[in-house]
Amino acid sequence: MKERRRERLEKLLLEQLASDILTIYELADRMVAVTRVRLSKDLSSAKVYITALEDVEEVVKILNSRTGYLRKLLATNLNLRYTPRLSFFKDEEEERAKRIDEIFRKLREEEGDSQET
């Protein structure tokens, strides 16, 4: 039961944060996407993973400096009893997936070369 509640809340936070981030004027000209939200077991804190087309580290820095503003928006829009503390991180899942795909591609090429000889 608690796990389903946490998953629903993570999805709700992801959708709301994606919308709320658009209101931050420093990020008005940047393409920023919230990719994942992971809540702690006690729901008191959330790790928010983002991607951006350019300068992701700068975007993460701006978002971490605006956590108070974003928490206030979440509390207002979602009507939560407790609004989790937010921490923003660069989502490296996509980069890892690309590296793994590249490794598999190289292995297939090497295997193809060894079968030809």
N, C-alpha and C positions, 0 to 999 in steps of 0.2 A: 504494500500500500504506500509506504513512504517513498519507495523508489519511483513509483508511477507519479506521485505528486511532485517529486523533484524533477523528473523528466518533463512534466507539463510546465512547471515553473521555468525551467531552462529554456524551453521553446518560447514561452511568453516573453521572457526577458530578451531573448535573441531578437524577436520581432520588434519589440518596443525600442530596444537600443538602436537597432538599424534605423528606425525612424527618428529617434531623438538625436543621433549623431549628426543628422542633416541640419540641425539647428545651430550647430557650433560654427560660428562665423570663420574661425581660422581654417576650417576644413571645407568651406563652401566650394572651393575650386578643385577639390580632390575627390577621386573615386575611392571610397572606403566601404568595405563590406565586413559585416560581422559574420564569422564562419561558425563559431561554436561558443557556447556558454557552459561552463562546468561549475555547478554549485557545490559547496562543501556539504558534508553530511548533515550538519546542523542548520544549513541554509543561511548562515550568517555572512558568507563571503562568496563572491563569484569571480571566476577567472574568465575573462572575455577575450577571445582570440579573433584577430582581425587580419585582413589583407588589404593592400592598397596598391594602386598601379605604380606609384612612385614614392620613394622616401618613407617606407613603412616605419622606420625607427622614429622619425620625426612625428608621424601621426600617433604612434603609441605614446610618445612623450606628451603631446598635446592632450590626448584623451586621459592620461593618468593625472594631468594637472586639472582636468575638469570633472573629476569624479563626483565632487559635491553637487555640482549642477545636474549631472546625469542622474544621481541618486534622487535628487529632489523631483526631477521629471518622472522617474519611475514610480516614486511614492504617490505622486499626484495622479498619474495616468492609470496605474494598475491597482491602486487602492490596497496596498499590501500592509499587513500589520507591522512587519519588519522588512526594511529594504536592505538587501545585502550590500556589503562593502564591495566595491568594484576594483579590479586590477586588470589592466589591459596588456595583452601580449601579442607579438607577431605570430601568426599561425604558420608554422613550418611544415605542416602535414603535406601540403601540395609539393613543396620542394623535396621532401623525403620520398614521396611517391614518384616524382620524376627521376630521382637518383636510382631508385629501385628498378624502375622501368628501363633505365639506361644500362644498368648492370645485367638485367635479363636479356636485353637486346644484344649486348656484347657476348654474353654466354652463348646465345643462339648462333651468332655469327661464327664464333670460335668452333662450336660443335659442327656447324655446316662446313667449315674449312677442313676440319679433321676427318669428316666423312668423305670428302672429295678425294683425299689422298690415299 
